[in-house]
Amino acid sequence: MAALTAVRYGRSGHARLELMMLCEGNDIEEVFKSFAVIADAMPEPAKAERVQ
């Protein structure tokens, strides 16, 4: 979940690090590309607004 969240917010370095740990040293490029497609299909993340 942390990798997908990082992809959604554009933190590709953090996403790759999470995927390296998840995939235990195996190639992560296909997973990273798939997560990017999933992130594009998801709605925009909610934004916090101040209550006056």
VMD Tcl script that builds the backbone (N, CA, C; Angstrom):
set m [mol new atoms 156]
animate dup $m
set s [atomselect $m all]
$s set {name element resname resid chain x y z} {
  {N N MET 1 A 0.820 -1.185 0.000}
  {CA C MET 1 A 0.000 0.000 0.000}
  {C C MET 1 A 0.872 1.260 0.000}
  {N N ALA 2 A 1.986 1.213 0.695}
  {CA C ALA 2 A 2.873 2.381 0.733}
  {C C ALA 2 A 3.433 2.683 -0.653}
  {N N ALA 3 A 3.740 1.651 -1.423}
  {CA C ALA 3 A 4.269 1.860 -2.774}
  {C C ALA 3 A 3.223 2.507 -3.666}
  {N N LEU 4 A 1.998 2.041 -3.592}
  {CA C LEU 4 A 0.926 2.613 -4.408}
  {C C LEU 4 A 0.657 4.064 -4.009}
  {N N THR 5 A 0.658 4.343 -2.730}
  {CA C THR 5 A 0.460 5.713 -2.257}
  {C C THR 5 A 1.588 6.614 -2.755}
  {N N ALA 6 A 2.813 6.123 -2.698}
  {CA C ALA 6 A 3.950 6.912 -3.173}
  {C C ALA 6 A 3.832 7.197 -4.668}
  {N N VAL 7 A 3.407 6.220 -5.447}
  {CA C VAL 7 A 3.211 6.434 -6.885}
  {C C VAL 7 A 2.134 7.486 -7.115}
  {N N ARG 8 A 1.044 7.409 -6.369}
  {CA C ARG 8 A -0.061 8.368 -6.532}
  {C C ARG 8 A 0.383 9.802 -6.275}
  {N N TYR 9 A 1.286 9.992 -5.318}
  {CA C TYR 9 A 1.740 11.335 -4.969}
  {C C TYR 9 A 3.018 11.741 -5.703}
  {N N GLY 10 A 3.469 10.923 -6.657}
  {CA C GLY 10 A 4.625 11.279 -7.470}
  {C C GLY 10 A 5.974 11.069 -6.817}
  {N N ARG 11 A 6.027 10.308 -5.751}
  {CA C ARG 11 A 7.294 10.035 -5.060}
  {C C ARG 11 A 7.865 8.715 -5.583}
  {N N SER 12 A 8.409 8.757 -6.799}
  {CA C SER 12 A 8.847 7.522 -7.449}
  {C C SER 12 A 10.016 6.851 -6.723}
  {N N GLY 13 A 10.910 7.628 -6.145}
  {CA C GLY 13 A 12.027 7.035 -5.412}
  {C C GLY 13 A 11.553 6.230 -4.220}
  {N N HIS 14 A 10.619 6.789 -3.479}
  {CA C HIS 14 A 10.054 6.088 -2.321}
  {C C HIS 14 A 9.292 4.848 -2.780}
  {N N ALA 15 A 8.552 4.972 -3.881}
  {CA C ALA 15 A 7.798 3.830 -4.409}
  {C C ALA 15 A 8.742 2.705 -4.816}
  {N N ARG 16 A 9.824 3.054 -5.481}
  {CA C ARG 16 A 10.790 2.024 -5.904}
  {C C ARG 16 A 11.428 1.339 -4.694}
  {N N LEU 17 A 11.743 2.098 -3.665}
  {CA C LEU 17 A 12.313 1.513 -2.455}
  {C C LEU 17 A 11.339 0.524 -1.826}
  {N N GLU 18 A 10.076 0.911 -1.708}
  {CA C GLU 18 A 9.060 0.018 -1.150}
  {C C GLU 18 A 8.926 -1.250 -1.991}
  {N N LEU 19 A 8.937 -1.090 -3.311}
  {CA C LEU 19 A 8.812 -2.252 -4.191}
  {C C LEU 19 A 10.030 -3.163 -4.108}
  {N N MET 20 A 11.228 -2.586 -3.936}
  {CA C MET 20 A 12.426 -3.421 -3.781}
  {C C MET 20 A 12.315 -4.306 -2.551}
  {N N MET 21 A 11.790 -3.747 -1.462}
  {CA C MET 21 A 11.611 -4.551 -0.247}
  {C C MET 21 A 10.513 -5.585 -0.440}
  {N N LEU 22 A 9.441 -5.192 -1.113}
  {CA C LEU 22 A 8.321 -6.094 -1.341}
  {C C LEU 22 A 8.709 -7.247 -2.264}
  {N N CYS 23 A 9.479 -6.948 -3.309}
  {CA C CYS 23 A 9.846 -7.961 -4.307}
  {C C CYS 23 A 11.132 -8.703 -3.952}
  {N N GLU 24 A 11.736 -8.363 -2.841}
  {CA C GLU 24 A 12.923 -9.044 -2.320}
  {C C GLU 24 A 14.044 -9.182 -3.348}
  {N N GLY 25 A 14.376 -8.073 -4.013}
  {CA C GLY 25 A 15.511 -8.067 -4.922}
  {C C GLY 25 A 15.200 -8.449 -6.356}
  {N N ASN 26 A 13.994 -8.870 -6.651}
  {CA C ASN 26 A 13.623 -9.198 -8.025}
  {C C ASN 26 A 13.326 -7.912 -8.791}
  {N N ASP 27 A 13.200 -8.033 -10.106}
  {CA C ASP 27 A 12.943 -6.876 -10.962}
  {C C ASP 27 A 11.618 -6.212 -10.588}
  {N N ILE 28 A 11.633 -4.897 -10.462}
  {CA C ILE 28 A 10.431 -4.175 -10.028}
  {C C ILE 28 A 9.797 -3.338 -11.134}
  {N N GLU 29 A 10.422 -3.264 -12.303}
  {CA C GLU 29 A 9.944 -2.348 -13.342}
  {C C GLU 29 A 8.520 -2.648 -13.793}
  {N N GLU 30 A 8.176 -3.910 -14.001}
  {CA C GLU 30 A 6.818 -4.250 -14.433}
  {C C GLU 30 A 5.798 -3.910 -13.348}
  {N N VAL 31 A 6.159 -4.167 -12.096}
  {CA C VAL 31 A 5.259 -3.836 -10.992}
  {C C VAL 31 A 5.101 -2.325 -10.891}
  {N N PHE 32 A 6.199 -1.592 -11.027}
  {CA C PHE 32 A 6.141 -0.135 -10.953}
  {C C PHE 32 A 5.246 0.428 -12.059}
  {N N LYS 33 A 5.404 -0.077 -13.276}
  {CA C LYS 33 A 4.563 0.374 -14.391}
  {C C LYS 33 A 3.098 0.049 -14.130}
  {N N SER 34 A 2.835 -1.128 -13.584}
  {CA C SER 34 A 1.455 -1.527 -13.276}
  {C C SER 34 A 0.859 -0.631 -12.196}
  {N N PHE 35 A 1.645 -0.305 -11.188}
  {CA C PHE 35 A 1.165 0.584 -10.137}
  {C C PHE 35 A 0.861 1.973 -10.705}
  {N N ALA 36 A 1.659 2.429 -11.667}
  {CA C ALA 36 A 1.406 3.731 -12.289}
  {C C ALA 36 A 0.072 3.719 -13.032}
  {N N VAL 37 A -0.238 2.615 -13.708}
  {CA C VAL 37 A -1.520 2.492 -14.411}
  {C C VAL 37 A -2.669 2.486 -13.405}
  {N N ILE 38 A -2.502 1.735 -12.323}
  {CA C ILE 38 A -3.539 1.681 -11.285}
  {C C ILE 38 A -3.740 3.065 -10.667}
  {N N ALA 39 A -2.645 3.749 -10.366}
  {CA C ALA 39 A -2.732 5.081 -9.754}
  {C C ALA 39 A -3.448 6.061 -10.676}
  {N N ASP 40 A -3.203 5.958 -11.979}
  {CA C ASP 40 A -3.887 6.840 -12.935}
  {C C ASP 40 A -5.382 6.567 -12.988}
  {N N ALA 41 A -5.775 5.317 -12.748}
  {CA C ALA 41 A -7.189 4.942 -12.810}
  {C C ALA 41 A -7.950 5.333 -11.546}
  {N N MET 42 A -7.232 5.582 -10.462}
  {CA C MET 42 A -7.875 5.923 -9.194}
  {C C MET 42 A -8.266 7.398 -9.169}
  {N N PRO 43 A -9.297 7.743 -8.380}
  {CA C PRO 43 A -9.667 9.159 -8.267}
  {C C PRO 43 A -8.567 9.961 -7.565}
  {N N GLU 44 A -8.615 11.266 -7.749}
  {CA C GLU 44 A -7.649 12.157 -7.098}
  {C C GLU 44 A -7.666 11.945 -5.594}
  {N N PRO 45 A -6.493 11.989 -4.951}
  {CA C PRO 45 A -6.469 11.908 -3.488}
  {C C PRO 45 A -7.192 13.108 -2.875}
  {N N ALA 46 A -7.807 12.887 -1.742}
  {CA C ALA 46 A -8.516 13.970 -1.048}
  {C C ALA 46 A -7.517 15.013 -0.569}
  {N N LYS 47 A -7.933 16.243 -0.607}
  {CA C LYS 47 A -7.090 17.338 -0.136}
  {C C LYS 47 A -7.684 17.898 1.152}
  {N N ALA 48 A -6.814 18.190 2.084}
  {CA C ALA 48 A -7.266 18.752 3.359}
  {C C ALA 48 A -7.632 20.218 3.163}
  {N N GLU 49 A -8.710 20.617 3.775}
  {CA C GLU 49 A -9.136 22.013 3.725}
  {C C GLU 49 A -9.281 22.524 5.145}
  {N N ARG 50 A -8.939 23.781 5.327}
  {CA C ARG 50 A -9.085 24.381 6.651}
  {C C ARG 50 A -10.537 24.730 6.908}
  {N N VAL 51 A -10.973 24.464 8.114}
  {CA C VAL 51 A -12.325 24.831 8.523}
  {C C VAL 51 A -12.233 26.171 9.228}
  {N N GLN 52 A -13.016 27.111 8.789}
  {CA C GLN 52 A -12.986 28.458 9.361}
  {C C GLN 52 A -13.889 28.553 10.562}
}
mol reanalyze $m
mol bondsrecalc $m
mol representation Tube
mol addrep $m
